[in-house]
Amino acid sequence: MAAFKHFQNMYDISLKPRLLRSLIRDHLPDEKHPFPRPSELSIVVSAIKTHGLLFESCREPVDPKQVDNWKTAIDAWVERLLLLASSKMPDKCWAGICLLGLTCQDCSSDRFLASYSVWFQKLVAQIQPPSASHFVKVASCASLADLFTRLGGFSNLKKDGTSHAGKLIQPILELLSDDSSEAVWEGAVDLLRSILIYFPASVHRHYDTVEAIIVSRIMSEKCSATISKKFVYCLALLPKSKGDEVSWSLMMQKILISINAHLDDAFQGLEEETKSNEVIRHLVPPGKEPPPPLGGQPMSGEASNQATKASEQFILHRVSLLVCSCCTMLTNPYTIQVTIPVRPLLALVRRVLMVDGSLSQALLPFFTVIQQESICSDLPLLHLCTLDLLTAIIKGVRSQLLPHAADVVRLLTEYFRRCALPALRIKVYSIMRVLLISMGVGMALYLAQEVTNNAIIDLDFIAYGWGRASYNPNSKATTEALHQPSHRKRKHSTITASFQVQQSGVGREVETVKNKQVTPIAVQIAALQALEALLTVGGALRSESWRSNLDLLLITVATNAYDGEWANEEKGISVLSFEPNCTWAEFQLAALRALLASFLSPSRVRPRYLSDGLELFRRGKQEIGTKLAEFCAHALLALEVLIHPRSLPLVDISSRSQGEFVSSFDHRLPENLFSVSQKNNNCTFPGDILVMDDPELDDDLYSSWLGNGEETDVPMSVPDKQLRSAQELCGKDVWQATGDCLAEKILSDSTGALFLMEGDGGATGAAHMEIGGNGNVIMTESEQVQEIVRNNDVEAQDKDIVISTGSFTLIEGKPKKGKAESNRIYASKVATTISSFSVVNGMDSSDPVAAAATAKSTPAQGGLITTLISEKGRGLSLEYNTDASMDSFPDIVDGDPDSD
Amino acid sequence: MEVVIASSPVDAGIGCWDLHSGAEQLRYRSCTSTPHGLACVGQRFLASSQLRDSSSSSGSILYWSWSKPQVEVKSFPAEPIHPLVSNSDGMYIIGGGSSGAIYFWEVASGRLLKRWHAHYRAVTCLFLSDDESLLVSGAEDGCIRVWSLFMVFDDIGMEMAKNPYEYSFSEHTLRVTDMVSGYGGCNAIIVSASEDRTCKVWSLSRGKLLRSIDFPSIIEAVALDPGEHVFYAGARDGKIYIASINAETTSSNSYGKHIIGTLSDNSKGVTCLAFSKDGILLVSGSEDGTIRVWDAKTHNIVRIYRLAKGPVNNVLVVRRPLYSNRQTSENSHSSFSRRHAPLLPPPLGKYVNSTDENVDSGAVSVPQTPSSDIMDAPYLSYHVLTKQISELQQQSSAATGMEVDRLNLDCKRSVEIVQKWKEMFAYLHKFCVDELLGNDQTQTQ
């Protein structure tokens, strides 16, 4: 390697072998060199990770010589690692093993396949007895786990992998049964898990032993929580090693029986005896032998009772672990179809959730306060994992929950009413969310009232208590208004309520307004999410009773959440500074999400707080770089469809051959203005503008125009129009009387254009009576109008526009003549008109052309312009009515397309 | 693979064609289906309710697996079943009986979970709303009812509620021939067709009639454009009318109000319609035994299949899983694929069991391929390594254990070296002494 053979850049492939070699040389120990400081090793690891030194492949094809170079470098690396791994010095050996694990993960497939069995042998040697250090054992377990993880990716090596893994089971079991340190257990159980996931068949022979050892570890009190969780996970995976339905069901049955037996011990005196039998009856059909106990040893009954009497709380801990295992079994995919025992599971859930630590009167004398205290202190944990189990059941049985759904909902709502601890409420909200999303409207009909009531209570503080309530004595009244009287039950649950204040632990109780409880932000977020789900799924059906309350609540919460941010910064130590900052951001996000759902959820009128909401989203979008901004951008996009509703045809009509569609086209054009905008490409035309119009007038105008076009009778509405035009004529006279210097010029244009421009209300500019004449006239005239407008300093005041669809009949009338071409020509004319009139409209702009361009480009203004045109159309029609020469009008209409 | 399946009331079997290539697949034998009586259950197998002569009191429902032409499972419900639907994951089959009762079966166990009296006359069509929590049924007397499946299973709630159904629409005067529902969960619209020559558009959320459209002929089938701009109505006069849903249209049209066009090739009456997944190909079945595939964009016929001499009364467009390919790809471990081969569930039960008996009623989990695990499998050694390095740096107990081991070994080796040096020294010492003594001896000599 020449000293001056420089690399192209840091991506150059020839850099990699060189780097690797220097790593080997400088940072790795060998036989002679002692082990460097451990930080050296992390340098090696990070260099390998960042540069991908072991990948042995690159994107673009390169010189094979360089590839060879790289290959030999990795060869050297592996050789060194193997040397280190077999070193007698524990630290060198450890380093070798760790790096070997990393190599398993990173190296190329070919290299892995070629040498994994050698590596396997090296690693196995380290977990077997003579190896001294725990440290080395843990490292080799991890490396082996990675080896199997990698091996699991090659589907053609299943058999080989299984036989390799089979050799490991015995050593693993020895590690697990040893009374060694937790770290070793953790390593061993991780390894076992990898094997169970990728090569489950290898455990088949040792099934019972593995089960026994895992169960004994779960039952022992020595393990920490995280390791226990891992054991539990392995237990749940164990049936995979046999892979049949029987072993899965048996495992489930055993676990459930074991849980039930534990609960018998724990709940003595807290419930009726029959509850236990109920679960058992579902589990073991009468007349059948109960299965052997979990783990092979007698767990229930006297033996376990005696063993665990000392630590009663530990029973509940075990139960929660076993429940956790159930959850894993339910939610993890299993290779074949199995029957989930829904009834016993639900019976178990019901049994646990029904116990709240209260004692029946008869049992009071037999129960000490200490006993009750210990039970009550652990019950929340148990409830929490039982709710997890319920979630897992819902996930596991999917649509088959249907026959049981009503029961579940009833159980849940009943529980919800009593439940007062934040963590539990969060869980219940999340279950309701899952139920709503998965089960749809039917579920929403059931849950709506419950979710709304609870959420209103939980969000009460943020909606009305927070900030304002501390100053504003009236806030209570508004709160009461929001509440429905029947929802205040929870406030009376005194014992649990005080508990909640303790639990919330944010130090807010100092400032608690009027003894109101403070709901932790996490609960509020959960409540908002539940509301969001409710609105998403069931906002339309039978929602009258709660919908308006909810919409009001959500806009209030969102507004307050947003105001809160600034208040928080100003005050310095406000109540919220006790919360971690991200949680507050999450709350804002949740509030805005729920708000969006409330807008988008179907309703019959425009959402009442839409513009407030839009403002919030716009402001939120300015919080650059936050999730909030991303969401607000999404919300604005979603709301755009709400404001411009679309019902898009499958085919673009303008591109169709006219002949076939022209008849239907005629009829659709006037009321479906969208097609107009499609043709013009000028502006997107919001459909609901039409709604604001007076439909009767339209119909009149429309039919009259149709009539005119076909040269039939005099329109019915003529007298009315004449009346109006007479008034205008009057006005015109007055205007003429002012003696403006430009009056003549205008009059020479044969319209009352400017008068109408200035005029109030409906009928404005008829400036374009020549609209159908020819393009030149339009241009010249519009220039005149500009001129006049400038000179006269006329304000385009008539913003309050009555939009007329009927005026479009003018446009409409032309294609009806059956001239396909005229259509397009006319459209272009309309465009011209728009541009010319936008000048009038956007008067403050100095450059009229630019103003026209911008007006055309922005859809909002485009809409306005179009409405202007429509007015002009009407103006035009009126103008002709004034002339009282009904004959002249059809002439013009007819003449238009032809003259072009 | 997206396939068109079609069946007929005369015994012509169930035809199956690849929608895109047009190649005919297996033909499933001996099926005389009722109108709306063909369903694909969770993409796993086909089920069809069978026509029976009026003398027989029990009905029959047959199953075919995708891979075999013969009937595999026969069930005999208590009465003839007309329409048949299944939910999307194939867990339930719902059938409408000739007495007006609706039957609700669990597919995996075959149990009849529920049977309730829904209509006074025979049920003619059924469908599930797109979140599958509402069931809509139409009957011979023109009545349409919307059921919440939750309510149906909630005995307590049922007693308290005023009506067992959510809505009952009785605006149709004659038999309801077909219904279809739009997008949007509870805010969806329903389009129904009836022998009274009208199609009616209903709002599910408001529970009221939005629009009624009169047609020149009796509409046998409706299909909804996925954009819900128009719907297609197959009529007995052989035309497929295109009617608009939203736009207000006036009456000056050759066909009638709201009707904006037709698809027609002068054939016999259209009996059934279905849309393909892409929302462009429209499949129609006709009384002359042919199935036409239309391009809804160009209004042209893309393809024609021939099923039978008699009329076609069901067409469906479904996705058919590619079992054959899967088996070849996984033949390395054949046991796995054998387990996955579609085994058909047991026949459907005749009566609702009493509740005491079904103690071990359980749900069936859907088998999932464990491949998803492999993707999120974490590699451990990196984390273990970093953890151990930090332990080493902090001199924790586990790390000191290794340190002690190392020091012990070092110590041992040093002791060995010391030993060697000692030996060496002793040797040297001896040598020197010998030398000195030797010299002395020579000097003294």
Interface residues (C-beta under 8 A of the other chain):
Chain A: F35 P38 S39 L41 S42 V45 K49 K88 M89 P90 D91 W94 C98 G101 L102 C104 Q105 A132 S133 H134 F135 V136 V138 A139 A142 S143 A145 D146 T149 G152 G153 S155 N156 K158 S181 A183 G187 D190 S194 I197 Y198 R281 H282 P285 L330 P333 Y334 T335 I336 Q337 V338 T339 I340 P341 V342 R343 G396 V397 R398 S399 Q400 L401 L402 P403 A405 A406 V409 R410 M439 G440 V441 G442 M443 A444 L445 Y446 V537 G538 G539 A540 L541 P602 R604 S647 L648 P649 L650 V651 E660 F661 S663 S664 H667 R668 E671 N672
Chain B: N87 D89 M91 Y92 E106 A108 L113 K114 S129 D131 E132 S133 L134 S148 L149 F150 M151 F153 D154 D155 I156 G157 E166 G184 G185 C186 N187 L204 S205 R206 D225 G227 E228 H229 V230 S244 I245 N246 A247 E248 T249 T250 S252 N253 S254 I260 G261 G279 I280 A296 K297 S332 H333 F336 R339 V359 D360 S361 G362 A363 V364 S365 V366 P367 Q368 T369 P370 S372 D373 I374 A377 P378 Y379 L380 S381 Y382 H383 V384 L385 T386 Q388 I389 L392 Q393 A398 A399 G401 M402 E403 D405 R406 L409
